[in-house]
Amino acid sequence: MGFSFGTPEKVVFEKERCGELFQTDAYINGKFVKTGSVFEVTNPANAEVIEEIASCGVPETESAIDAAEIAFKTWRKMTPKTRGALVAKWGDLITANADKIGAIITFENGKPLGEGKGEANYSASFCEWAAGEGRRVHGETIPWSDRRIVTIKQPIGVVGMIAPWNFPAAMIARKVAPAIAVGCTVVIKPAALTPLSALALAKLADKAGIPPGVVNILPTSEELTPAVGETICRSPKVTALSFTGSTRVGKLLLSQCAGTVKKCSMELGGQAPFIVFPSADLDKAVAGLMASKFRNTGQTCVCSNNIMVHAEVHDQFVAKLVQSVKDELKFGDILNGATMGPMINQMGVDKVKRHLEDALEKGAKLEIGGDSLGGLYLEPTVVSNVSWDSLCFKEEIFGPLAAIGKFESEDTVVEFLNTARVGLAGYFFSRDAGQKMILFKLLRGSFWRSKRIWTGQRRSTDRMRRVFRNQIHMLC
């Protein structure tokens, strides 16, 4: 469209930025151990190999599960205060090493360094919260007739965890910190694309004094991932599973867990509607969309996907958004000032291109962007007047494409969203207090009203329509 977002610079891996946190071996039973095979981790900013990493298979997975089971017997008996102190120390070490962790995240994930450091501090916040909250886990005594009903809460045991690549440190801390704070032990398989962040956290957990076997991390190649995942899911020694990733894989894991009736926690795909009513503060709405659409190059599970703007303010909103995109989003050196990085892999690039082509074929107007800048870099792109039967309104985009559709009637929006296959998060902007009632017509998802994206330790997350009945939360 004639506007330049700058030129992406090749970012060369600098091991010295990572210090002792750069680890390449699996972490099992308190030790970094080599395995029989390795796999390559590449830098998405330049497609160059960062390092060869130990690749765990079924034997290593079984060893980690055994170590976690043994450690659970003593870890569960520690006082919440003692466990909390160790988790808090882990968090303090993450904060103290935020620069190194941020660099590791940037090198293996491609997000700008500022976002990488932010993720490191975000990771530490889960440790801080869990360290305190773990002390307050208690049951209750309920009076009933001439007796009392007494409930107590106990750690569930060994928890299997499978983490995503888009927040390779934060999603691990978010899963691990609460689990170990209440007395569970964990076996974690990080994403094959981003294992280095997980291993850095393992190094800090070790330095914090968390006992051997409590935290086990299994870097795994794409080829061995199905076998490792299935081993975790089918093991009778693993009592719960936490997974963040695609709906397709989530359904597979649930079926594999069924035989041992595991407690499963799943955060799967979403389509994150972003609704702008005529009464909205458009500047605030644009700021909210910029925050929720383009961070991490649009690769987050709560990125705005179905952007629905009332016809009365559609054109004005689009104009303001295009100006903000021009002003705020720049390529360059992701270690020094750039606000946009590469996509994680070619599959993600191809999906965004397919969605854009489909939208344009169905009558959408290209407002800005739309070009590939080589490698895994895509321009931030805005299209308006998008048909609601376009792929980008039916599937999760997971990239820097803001697809904006019009609506005339609130009921049309509600009907469309309630027939969507998945629900996870959503946003709506309005200064009409009565319009908040739209939330109660929606069946699924967490909604933010006139707010930028917010996430934190206490936010209740909800899941996929086919798996869980979701709740609706309004954070005003």
C-alpha positions as CSV (number, residue, x, y, z in Angstrom):
1,M,0.0,0.0,0.0
2,G,3.0,2.3,-0.4
3,F,3.8,2.7,3.3
4,S,7.1,1.4,4.7
5,F,7.2,-0.3,8.2
6,G,11.0,-0.4,8.0
7,T,13.3,-3.3,7.1
8,P,13.7,-6.3,9.3
9,E,17.3,-6.8,10.4
10,K,19.0,-10.2,10.7
11,V,19.5,-10.9,14.4
12,V,22.5,-13.1,15.1
13,F,22.4,-15.3,18.1
14,E,24.5,-14.0,21.0
15,K,25.1,-16.8,23.5
16,E,26.8,-14.4,25.9
17,R,23.5,-12.6,26.4
18,C,22.1,-15.8,27.9
19,G,24.9,-16.6,30.3
20,E,24.5,-19.8,32.4
21,L,20.8,-19.9,31.7
22,F,21.6,-21.3,28.2
23,Q,21.1,-25.0,28.7
24,T,20.8,-27.7,26.0
25,D,20.1,-30.9,28.1
26,A,17.0,-32.3,29.6
27,Y,16.3,-31.6,33.3
28,I,15.3,-34.8,35.1
29,N,15.4,-35.5,38.8
30,G,17.5,-32.4,39.6
31,K,20.1,-33.0,36.9
32,F,20.7,-31.8,33.4
33,V,21.1,-35.0,31.4
34,K,22.0,-35.9,27.8
35,T,19.8,-38.1,25.6
36,G,20.4,-40.5,22.7
37,S,19.2,-38.0,20.1
38,V,19.2,-34.2,19.5
39,F,17.2,-31.7,17.4
40,E,17.9,-28.3,16.1
41,V,16.3,-25.1,17.5
42,T,16.3,-22.2,14.9
43,N,16.1,-18.5,15.2
44,P,12.9,-17.4,13.3
45,A,14.5,-14.0,12.6
46,N,17.1,-15.5,10.2
47,A,16.4,-19.2,10.0
48,E,19.8,-20.0,11.4
49,V,20.3,-22.9,13.9
50,I,20.8,-21.7,17.4
51,E,21.9,-25.0,18.9
52,E,21.3,-28.7,19.0
53,I,19.1,-29.7,22.0
54,A,18.7,-33.0,23.7
55,S,15.5,-34.8,22.5
56,C,13.6,-36.9,25.0
57,G,11.8,-40.0,24.1
58,V,9.7,-42.5,25.9
59,P,12.5,-43.8,28.2
60,E,13.4,-40.3,29.4
61,T,9.7,-39.5,29.9
62,E,9.2,-42.6,32.0
63,S,12.3,-41.7,34.1
64,A,10.9,-38.2,34.7
65,I,7.5,-39.5,35.7
66,D,9.2,-41.9,38.1
67,A,11.3,-39.1,39.6
68,A,8.2,-36.9,40.0
69,E,6.3,-39.7,41.7
70,I,9.1,-40.4,44.2
71,A,9.6,-36.6,44.9
72,F,5.9,-36.2,45.5
73,K,6.0,-38.4,48.6
74,T,8.2,-35.9,50.4
75,W,7.3,-32.6,48.7
76,R,3.7,-32.9,49.6
77,K,4.6,-33.2,53.3
78,M,6.5,-29.9,53.3
79,T,4.7,-27.1,54.9
80,P,3.0,-24.6,52.5
81,K,5.3,-21.9,54.0
82,T,8.4,-23.9,53.1
83,R,7.2,-24.7,49.6
84,G,6.0,-21.1,49.1
85,A,9.4,-19.7,50.1
86,L,11.1,-21.9,47.4
87,V,8.6,-20.8,44.8
88,A,9.1,-17.2,45.8
89,K,12.8,-17.5,45.5
90,W,12.4,-19.0,42.0
91,G,10.3,-16.0,41.0
92,D,12.9,-13.6,42.5
93,L,15.6,-15.3,40.4
94,I,13.5,-15.0,37.3
95,T,13.1,-11.3,37.9
96,A,16.8,-10.9,38.6
97,N,17.6,-12.6,35.3
98,A,14.9,-11.0,33.2
99,D,17.4,-9.7,30.7
100,K,18.9,-13.1,30.0
101,I,15.5,-14.9,29.9
102,G,14.2,-12.1,27.6
103,A,17.1,-12.6,25.2
104,I,16.5,-16.4,25.1
105,I,12.8,-15.8,24.3
106,T,13.7,-13.4,21.6
107,F,16.3,-15.6,19.9
108,E,14.1,-18.8,19.8
109,N,10.6,-17.2,19.5
110,G,11.3,-14.0,17.5
111,K,9.3,-11.5,19.7
112,P,11.0,-8.1,20.2
113,L,13.3,-8.0,23.2
114,G,11.0,-5.6,25.1
115,E,8.3,-8.2,24.9
116,G,10.7,-11.0,25.9
117,K,11.7,-9.1,29.0
118,G,8.1,-8.4,29.8
119,E,7.3,-12.1,29.5
120,A,10.1,-12.9,31.9
121,N,8.7,-10.5,34.5
122,Y,5.2,-11.8,33.8
123,S,6.5,-15.3,34.5
124,A,7.9,-14.2,37.9
125,S,4.5,-12.8,38.8
126,F,3.0,-16.2,38.8
127,C,5.6,-17.4,41.2
128,E,4.9,-14.5,43.5
129,W,1.2,-15.1,43.5
130,A,1.4,-18.9,43.9
131,A,3.9,-18.6,46.8
132,G,1.4,-16.7,48.8
133,E,-1.8,-18.3,47.6
134,G,-0.4,-21.8,48.3
135,R,-0.5,-21.0,52.0
136,R,-4.2,-20.3,51.9
137,V,-5.4,-23.6,50.4
138,H,-7.8,-25.0,52.9
139,G,-11.0,-27.0,53.2
140,E,-14.1,-26.1,55.0
141,T,-16.5,-27.4,57.7
142,I,-20.1,-27.3,56.8
143,P,-22.7,-27.6,59.6
144,W,-25.6,-30.0,58.7
145,S,-28.2,-31.2,61.1
146,D,-26.5,-33.0,63.9
147,R,-23.2,-33.5,62.2
148,R,-20.5,-31.7,60.3
149,I,-19.3,-32.1,56.7
150,V,-15.5,-31.7,56.6
151,T,-13.6,-31.2,53.4
152,I,-9.9,-31.0,53.0
153,K,-7.8,-30.3,49.9
154,Q,-4.8,-32.4,49.0
155,P,-2.2,-32.1,46.2
156,I,-3.4,-34.3,43.3
157,G,0.0,-35.9,42.6
158,V,2.2,-35.9,39.5
159,V,1.0,-33.3,36.9
160,G,1.9,-33.6,33.2
161,M,2.2,-30.3,31.4
162,I,2.5,-29.5,27.7
163,A,3.3,-25.9,27.0
164,P,3.0,-23.7,23.8
165,W,5.7,-21.8,21.9
166,N,4.1,-18.4,21.9
167,F,4.8,-17.7,25.6
168,P,7.5,-20.3,26.2
169,A,8.4,-19.0,29.7
170,A,5.2,-17.5,31.0
171,M,3.0,-20.4,30.2
172,I,5.3,-22.8,32.0
173,A,5.6,-20.6,35.1
174,R,1.8,-20.2,35.0
175,K,1.3,-23.9,35.1
176,V,4.2,-24.9,37.3
177,A,4.2,-22.4,40.1
178,P,0.7,-23.0,41.5
179,A,1.1,-26.8,41.1
180,I,4.3,-27.1,43.1
181,A,3.2,-24.5,45.6
182,V,0.3,-26.7,46.7
183,G,2.5,-29.8,46.8
184,C,2.3,-31.4,43.4
185,T,5.3,-32.4,41.2
186,V,5.5,-31.8,37.5
187,V,6.7,-33.3,34.2
188,I,6.8,-30.6,31.5
189,K,7.1,-31.0,27.7
190,P,7.9,-27.5,26.2
191,A,7.2,-26.8,22.6
192,A,9.8,-28.2,20.2
193,L,10.2,-24.7,18.7
194,T,11.0,-23.1,22.0
195,P,12.7,-25.4,24.6
196,L,15.5,-23.0,25.6
197,S,13.2,-20.8,27.7
198,A,11.9,-23.8,29.7
199,L,15.5,-25.1,30.3
200,A,16.5,-21.6,31.6
201,L,13.6,-21.7,34.1
202,A,14.8,-25.2,35.1
203,K,18.3,-23.8,35.8
204,L,16.7,-21.1,38.1
205,A,14.5,-23.6,39.8
206,D,17.6,-25.7,40.6
207,K,19.3,-22.6,42.0
208,A,16.3,-21.7,44.1
209,G,16.7,-25.0,45.9
210,I,13.5,-26.7,44.6
211,P,14.3,-30.4,45.3
212,P,15.2,-33.0,42.7
213,G,12.2,-34.6,40.9
214,V,9.7,-31.8,41.8
215,V,10.3,-30.1,38.4
216,N,11.3,-32.1,35.3
217,I,11.6,-30.6,31.8
218,L,11.7,-32.8,28.7
219,P,12.8,-31.0,25.5
220,T,11.4,-33.0,22.6
221,S,11.7,-32.9,18.8
222,E,8.6,-32.6,16.6
223,E,9.1,-36.3,15.6
224,L,9.2,-37.6,19.2
225,T,6.5,-35.3,20.5
226,P,3.5,-37.6,19.8
227,A,5.1,-40.5,21.7
228,V,6.2,-38.3,24.7
229,G,2.7,-36.7,24.9
230,E,1.0,-40.1,24.7
231,T,3.3,-41.5,27.4
232,I,2.4,-38.7,29.8
233,C,-1.3,-39.0,29.0
234,R,-1.5,-42.8,29.4
235,S,0.7,-43.2,32.5
236,P,-1.3,-44.2,35.6
237,K,1.3,-42.4,37.7
238,V,0.3,-39.0,36.2
239,T,-2.9,-37.9,37.8
240,A,-3.6,-34.6,35.9
241,L,-2.7,-32.9,32.6
242,S,-2.4,-29.2,31.8
243,F,-2.2,-28.4,28.1
244,T,-2.2,-25.1,26.1
245,G,-2.3,-25.4,22.4
246,S,-4.6,-26.2,19.4
247,T,-8.1,-27.6,19.7
248,R,-7.1,-30.6,17.4
249,V,-4.3,-31.7,19.7
250,G,-6.3,-31.0,22.8
251,K,-9.0,-33.4,21.8
252,L,-6.4,-36.0,21.0
253,L,-4.8,-35.6,24.5
254,L,-8.2,-35.8,26.2
255,S,-8.9,-39.1,24.5
256,Q,-5.5,-40.4,25.6
257,C,-6.2,-39.4,29.2
258,A,-9.6,-41.0,29.3
259,G,-8.2,-44.5,30.1
260,T,-6.7,-43.3,33.4
261,V,-9.5,-40.7,34.0
262,K,-7.1,-37.8,34.5
263,K,-8.1,-34.4,35.7
264,C,-7.5,-32.3,32.5
265,S,-7.1,-28.5,32.2
266,M,-7.1,-27.3,28.6
267,E,-6.7,-23.8,27.1
268,L,-7.4,-24.4,23.4
269,G,-8.3,-22.4,20.3
270,G,-10.3,-19.2,20.3
271,Q,-11.7,-16.6,18.0
272,A,-11.6,-13.5,20.3
273,P,-14.3,-11.2,19.1
274,F,-13.7,-7.4,19.4
275,I,-16.9,-5.5,19.3
276,V,-17.2,-1.7,18.9
277,F,-20.5,-0.1,19.5
278,P,-21.5,3.4,18.2
279,S,-21.2,4.9,21.7
280,A,-17.6,3.7,22.1
281,D,-14.6,5.9,22.8
282,L,-12.9,5.2,19.5
283,D,-9.5,6.2,20.6
284,K,-9.7,3.9,23.5
285,A,-11.0,1.1,21.3
286,V,-8.2,1.5,18.8
287,A,-5.6,1.5,21.6
288,G,-7.2,-1.7,22.9
289,L,-7.1,-3.3,19.5
290,M,-3.4,-2.4,19.0
291,A,-2.6,-4.0,22.3
292,S,-4.7,-7.2,21.7
293,K,-4.0,-7.7,18.0
294,F,-0.4,-7.1,17.2
295,R,1.7,-8.1,20.3
296,N,3.9,-11.1,19.6
297,T,3.1,-10.5,15.9
298,G,-0.5,-11.5,16.5
299,Q,0.5,-14.9,17.8
300,T,-1.4,-15.1,21.1
301,C,-4.5,-17.1,22.0
302,V,-6.5,-14.0,23.0
303,C,-5.5,-11.9,20.0
304,S,-8.6,-10.1,18.6
305,N,-9.9,-12.2,15.7
306,N,-13.4,-11.3,14.8
307,I,-13.3,-7.5,14.8
308,M,-16.9,-6.3,14.6
309,V,-17.5,-2.6,14.3
310,H,-20.9,-0.9,14.0
311,A,-21.6,0.5,10.6
312,E,-22.1,4.1,12.1
313,V,-18.4,4.2,13.2
314,H,-16.8,1.6,11.0
315,D,-15.0,4.1,8.6
316,Q,-13.9,6.4,11.4
317,F,-12.6,3.5,13.5
318,V,-10.7,2.0,10.5
319,A,-9.0,5.4,9.7
320,K,-7.8,5.8,13.3
321,L,-6.6,2.2,13.4
322,V,-4.6,2.6,10.2
323,Q,-2.9,5.7,11.6
324,S,-2.0,3.9,14.8
325,V,-0.5,1.0,12.8
326,K,1.6,3.5,10.9
327,D,2.7,5.2,14.0
328,E,3.4,2.3,16.3
329,L,4.5,-0.8,14.4
330,K,8.0,-0.9,13.0
331,F,10.5,-3.5,11.9
332,G,14.2,-3.3,12.4
333,D,16.4,-4.9,15.1
334,I,14.2,-6.9,17.5
335,L,17.0,-6.6,20.1
336,N,16.9,-2.8,19.9
337,G,13.7,-0.9,19.3
338,A,11.7,-2.9,16.7
339,T,8.0,-3.5,17.7
340,M,7.3,-6.2,15.2
341,G,9.1,-9.5,14.8
342,P,8.9,-12.6,12.6
343,M,6.3,-15.3,12.6
344,I,7.3,-18.5,14.3
345,N,7.4,-20.7,11.1
346,Q,6.3,-20.9,7.5
347,M,3.1,-22.7,8.3
348,G,2.0,-19.6,10.3
349,V,3.0,-17.3,7.4
350,D,1.0,-19.4,4.9
351,K,-2.1,-19.4,7.0
352,V,-2.2,-15.6,7.3
353,K,-1.6,-15.3,3.6
354,R,-4.5,-17.7,2.9
355,H,-6.8,-15.8,5.2
356,L,-5.9,-12.5,3.6
357,E,-6.5,-13.8,0.0
358,D,-9.8,-15.3,1.0
359,A,-11.0,-12.1,2.6
360,L,-10.1,-10.0,-0.4
361,E,-11.7,-12.4,-2.8
362,K,-14.9,-12.0,-0.8
363,G,-15.0,-8.2,-1.0
364,A,-12.8,-6.9,1.8
365,K,-10.8,-3.7,1.3
366,L,-7.0,-3.7,1.9
367,E,-6.3,-0.6,4.0
368,I,-2.6,-1.1,4.8
369,G,0.1,-3.8,4.7
370,G,-0.5,-7.1,3.0
371,D,3.1,-7.8,1.8
372,S,5.6,-10.4,2.8
373,L,9.0,-8.9,3.7
374,G,11.0,-12.1,3.1
375,G,11.7,-15.0,5.5
376,L,9.0,-15.2,8.1
377,Y,8.2,-11.5,8.2
378,L,4.8,-10.2,7.3
379,E,3.6,-6.6,7.3
380,P,0.9,-5.7,9.8
381,T,-2.2,-5.7,7.8
382,V,-5.7,-4.1,8.1
383,V,-8.6,-5.1,5.9
384,S,-12.1,-3.6,6.3
385,N,-15.6,-4.5,5.2
386,V,-14.8,-8.1,5.8
387,S,-17.5,-10.7,5.0
388,W,-18.5,-12.8,8.1
389,D,-18.2,-15.9,6.0
390,S,-14.5,-15.3,5.4
391,L,-11.9,-17.8,6.7
392,C,-10.6,-15.1,9.1
393,F,-14.0,-15.0,10.8
394,K,-14.2,-18.8,11.1
395,E,-10.7,-19.7,12.0
396,E,-8.1,-18.4,14.4
397,I,-5.7,-16.2,12.4
398,F,-2.7,-16.2,14.7
399,G,-0.9,-13.5,12.9
400,P,-0.7,-9.7,12.2
401,L,-3.9,-9.5,10.2
402,A,-6.7,-7.2,11.6
403,A,-9.9,-8.2,9.7
404,I,-12.8,-5.8,10.4
405,G,-16.4,-6.5,9.6
406,K,-19.5,-4.3,10.0
407,F,-22.6,-4.9,11.9
408,E,-26.0,-3.1,12.1
409,S,-27.7,-5.1,14.9
410,E,-26.5,-6.2,18.3
411,D,-28.6,-9.4,17.9
412,T,-26.7,-10.3,14.7
413,V,-23.4,-10.2,16.7
414,V,-24.8,-12.3,19.5
415,E,-26.2,-14.9,17.1
416,F,-22.9,-15.1,15.1
417,L,-20.8,-15.5,18.2
418,N,-23.0,-18.1,19.8
419,T,-22.7,-20.3,16.8
420,A,-18.9,-20.1,16.8
421,R,-17.1,-23.4,17.4
422,V,-14.8,-22.1,20.1
423,G,-14.8,-19.4,22.7
424,L,-11.9,-18.1,24.9
425,A,-11.7,-14.4,25.2
426,G,-13.4,-11.3,23.8
427,Y,-13.5,-7.5,24.0
428,F,-16.3,-4.9,23.7
429,F,-16.2,-1.1,23.7
430,S,-19.2,1.0,24.6
431,R,-20.1,4.0,26.8
432,D,-23.7,2.7,27.0
433,A,-24.1,0.9,30.3
434,G,-27.1,-1.0,29.0
435,Q,-25.0,-2.6,26.3
436,K,-23.1,-4.5,28.8
437,M,-26.1,-6.8,28.9
438,I,-24.8,-8.3,25.7
439,L,-22.4,-10.3,27.8
440,F,-25.3,-12.2,29.3
441,K,-26.5,-13.3,25.9
442,L,-23.2,-14.8,25.1
443,L,-22.6,-18.4,26.0
444,R,-18.8,-18.6,26.3
445,G,-15.6,-16.6,26.9
446,S,-14.0,-14.0,29.1
447,F,-14.9,-10.5,28.0
448,W,-13.1,-7.2,28.7
449,R,-15.3,-4.1,28.6
450,S,-13.6,-0.9,27.4
451,K,-10.3,-2.3,28.5
452,R,-7.0,-3.2,26.9
453,I,-6.1,-6.9,27.2
454,W,-5.7,-8.0,30.8
455,T,-4.5,-11.2,32.1
456,G,-3.2,-12.3,35.4
457,Q,-3.0,-14.9,38.1
458,R,-6.5,-14.5,39.5
459,R,-8.3,-14.4,36.2
460,S,-10.5,-17.4,35.6
461,T,-9.7,-18.9,32.3
462,D,-12.2,-20.7,30.3
463,R,-12.0,-23.3,27.6
464,M,-13.4,-24.7,24.4
465,R,-17.1,-24.9,23.9
466,R,-17.0,-28.6,23.2
467,V,-15.0,-29.4,26.3
468,F,-16.1,-27.0,29.0
469,R,-19.1,-24.8,29.6
470,N,-17.5,-21.3,29.8
471,Q,-18.2,-18.5,32.2
472,I,-18.4,-14.9,31.4
473,H,-16.4,-12.3,33.3
474,M,-16.7,-8.5,33.1
475,L,-13.6,-6.6,34.2
476,C,-14.5,-2.9,34.5
